[in-house]
Amino acid sequence: MMRAGTELWWSLLAICGKWNG
């Protein structure tokens, strides 16, 4: 997995967490 892809994935998780929390 590319580093950029991993960073984007974690960013999406953080956004989803904000919406859910």
Buried (B, 14 or more C-beta within 10 A) or exposed (E): EEEEEEEEEEEEEEEEEEEEE
